[in-house]
Amino acid sequence: MVFDGAEAHGSAVPQSTAAPVIEPSTTTASAPTTPAVVRKGASCTEAQAGLIGSASDGGTLLCLGKSGKHEWTGPYNVGTGRYTEDEACDPSTAKTGRTAEGRALVCESGAWAAWTT
């Protein structure tokens, strides 16, 4: 037993020495991983569609789909502003942006849309 010093006052109170129980987190990270360096023309997957990557020369490439195939294309200028898909946008303020997960967005018809094609 471990005492907290109360024994000096005549009322010893034992303290637990058991380690606290830590429950595992039930949340999982579902954000896609943005590739560090990608090669223009290299294939990418449908799950990566819209991801923003960097070419070895520093250019911004996107994983875009066309005719059932996905590949890294660009370079593109993608705004640094963070937005949420389907939220309202104003193309006079920003035409492109990105999600917090690193996917490209384009302002179309007044709403942010995934840039995947």
C-alpha positions as CSV (number, residue, x, y, z in Angstrom):
1,M,0.0,0.0,0.0
2,V,1.0,3.6,-0.6
3,F,0.0,6.3,1.9
4,D,-0.6,9.9,0.9
5,G,0.9,11.4,4.1
6,A,-2.4,11.4,6.0
7,E,-0.9,8.9,8.4
8,A,0.9,11.8,10.1
9,H,-2.5,13.0,11.1
10,G,-3.7,9.7,12.4
11,S,-6.0,8.7,9.5
12,A,-4.0,6.7,7.0
13,V,-5.8,6.4,3.6
14,P,-4.4,3.8,1.3
15,Q,-4.1,4.8,-2.4
16,S,-4.5,2.5,-5.3
17,T,-1.3,1.5,-7.1
18,A,-3.1,-0.1,-10.0
19,A,-2.4,1.4,-13.4
20,P,-5.3,3.2,-15.0
21,V,-7.3,1.4,-17.6
22,I,-7.1,3.2,-21.0
23,E,-9.8,2.2,-23.5
24,P,-8.8,2.1,-27.1
25,S,-10.1,4.8,-29.4
26,T,-13.1,3.9,-31.5
27,T,-12.3,6.5,-34.1
28,T,-10.3,5.7,-37.2
29,A,-8.4,7.9,-39.5
30,S,-10.0,7.7,-42.9
31,A,-8.2,10.6,-44.6
32,P,-6.3,9.6,-47.6
33,T,-2.5,9.9,-47.7
34,T,-1.3,12.5,-50.1
35,P,1.7,11.1,-52.1
36,A,4.9,13.0,-51.4
37,V,6.2,12.9,-55.0
38,V,4.4,11.5,-58.0
39,R,5.3,11.2,-61.7
40,K,3.2,12.8,-64.4
41,G,1.5,10.0,-66.5
42,A,1.9,7.4,-63.8
43,S,-1.2,5.4,-63.0
44,C,-3.2,6.1,-59.8
45,T,-6.3,4.4,-58.4
46,E,-10.0,5.4,-58.4
47,A,-9.7,5.7,-54.6
48,Q,-6.9,8.3,-55.1
49,A,-9.0,10.4,-57.6
50,G,-8.8,14.0,-56.7
51,L,-5.7,13.7,-54.6
52,I,-3.1,16.4,-54.8
53,G,0.5,15.3,-55.4
54,S,3.8,17.0,-56.2
55,A,6.0,16.4,-59.2
56,S,9.8,16.2,-58.7
57,D,10.1,19.7,-60.1
58,G,7.6,21.0,-57.5
59,G,4.6,21.2,-59.9
60,T,1.2,20.3,-58.6
61,L,-0.3,17.1,-60.1
62,L,-3.8,15.6,-59.6
63,C,-5.0,12.0,-59.8
64,L,-7.7,12.4,-62.4
65,G,-9.9,9.8,-64.2
66,K,-10.7,9.5,-67.9
67,S,-12.2,6.6,-69.8
68,G,-12.0,4.3,-66.8
69,K,-8.3,5.0,-66.2
70,H,-6.7,7.2,-63.5
71,E,-3.4,8.9,-63.8
72,W,-1.4,11.8,-62.4
73,T,-1.8,14.8,-64.6
74,G,-0.9,18.4,-64.6
75,P,0.6,20.7,-63.6
76,Y,-2.4,22.5,-62.2
77,N,-2.8,25.6,-60.0
78,V,-4.9,24.5,-56.9
79,G,-5.8,27.1,-54.4
80,T,-4.6,26.7,-50.9
81,G,-8.0,27.6,-49.3
82,R,-9.7,24.7,-47.5
83,Y,-13.3,24.0,-48.3
84,T,-15.9,21.3,-48.0
85,E,-17.5,19.6,-51.0
86,D,-21.0,20.8,-51.7
87,E,-20.6,24.0,-49.8
88,A,-21.4,27.2,-51.6
89,C,-18.6,29.0,-53.4
90,D,-18.1,32.1,-55.4
91,P,-15.8,31.7,-58.5
92,S,-14.9,35.4,-58.4
93,T,-13.3,34.7,-55.0
94,A,-11.7,31.3,-55.6
95,K,-12.1,28.9,-58.5
96,T,-10.1,26.0,-56.9
97,G,-9.3,24.8,-53.4
98,R,-8.7,21.7,-51.4
99,T,-10.3,19.6,-48.7
100,A,-8.8,19.0,-45.3
101,E,-8.0,15.5,-46.6
102,G,-5.9,16.8,-49.5
103,R,-8.3,16.4,-52.4
104,A,-8.8,19.0,-55.0
105,L,-12.0,21.0,-55.4
106,V,-13.3,23.2,-58.1
107,C,-16.1,25.8,-57.8
108,E,-18.8,24.7,-60.2
109,S,-22.3,26.2,-60.4
110,G,-21.9,27.9,-57.1
111,A,-20.8,24.8,-55.1
112,W,-17.5,23.1,-54.3
113,A,-17.2,19.9,-56.3
114,A,-14.6,17.1,-56.3
115,W,-12.0,17.6,-59.0
116,T,-11.7,14.1,-60.3
117,T,-11.9,14.3,-64.1
